Amino acid sequence: MNLSKGYLLALVVLFAYLSWQLVTPFLQFVLGAVLIAFVCYPLQARLESYVSPTIAALTLVLLSIIAFIIPFVLVALVVADDAAALVQELDPETLQVAEFEAWLEDETGFEIDLTETLVDSAEQIGTIIIEQTTAWFSVVTHALIGLGLALFLLYYLLKDGDNLMAWLRETTPLPEDVQNDLYGELNEVMWAVLAGHVLIAIVEGVIAGLGLFATGIPNATFWTFIMVILSLVPLIGAPLVWIPASIYLLLTGEPLLALGLAVYSAIVVGVADDYLRPIVVDRYAEINPAVIILGVLGGIYAFGIMGLFFGPVLLGALLATLKVVNENYDRLEDGSEST
């Protein structure tokens, strides 16, 4: 390697690192824009047959706001409200504070006023919350800026998607047929995760959630959201919620509702998993459940909420790339290329 090539490579590494530093604060929003753009891109290609790329991209951005962003925000608000309700449902009277204070005094000889202590603690917490108002304002501002950035990225990913793919193909130092194999495998992996696992998890979680609403389980929206998340993880799924919910109904004197919820969840959700999943998965690349589990759990730690989607995709992409390497490495090493 001569000095000129080394200098250029050093500049590439430097600017790549600095660019990554720019992207990192808004990584969640960037990944979200990429995810929605991937889902909407086939529609963009069809719309461009009737209207200009600009109008098609603007139309899909508006549809994405209605179909993805607004529902996500509403669900997040409802789930947060239900989570807060769970905390508020802890009735102080059921905690028998006075009896507990008397027991402590008998056992230790010290008089303890837990109520006053809790009030003092609440006042301190209130002071901390007031002091953190600026921090909360910063979080909201960051979220609004990130959302705006995601919408701009979504628009340009849709509008200039063809140009981006052409640039990638031109820049990638691989023969055309190998690139076709590589991008084809990556496309299969992406759809396998989104359609074969994410979509199925949402359907199963919502179906199971309908049973919670029908039987009057408190905070059913929150538990439905939990079942959707759990359904993303193979071998775990919604039973971790609807089984305890059935037991709760039984213990609260509702045996018929408990039996109905258990039968409904076991049969309907089970049928959806047994029949819907094979139909969808058979259409795309099959991904081992171990890859899904590791991808989901590791993805959450690495990328936050977006890791639920991109974690399995990254592991699947690694396996797909290794497959392409195994099929083409020998002839690439020999320097033979086909177009």
Secondary structure, 3 states (H helix, E strand, C coil): CCHHHHHHHHHHHHHHHHHHHHHHHHHHHHHHHHHHHHHHHHHHHHHCCCCCHHHHHHHHHHHHHHHHHHHHHHHHHHHHHHHHHHHHCCCHHHHCHHHHHHHHHHHHCCCCCHHHHHHHHHHHHHHHHHHCHHHHHHHHHHHHHHHHHHHHHHHHHHHCHHHHHHHHHHHCCCCHHHHHHHHHHHHHHHHHHHHHHHHHHHHHHHHHHHHHHHCCCCCHHHHHHHHHHHHCCCCCCCHHHHHHHHHHHHHCCCHHHHHHHHHHHHHHHHHHHHHHHHHHHCCCCCCCHHHHHHHHHHHHHHHHHHHHHHHHHHHHHHHHHHHHHHHHHHHHHCCCCCC
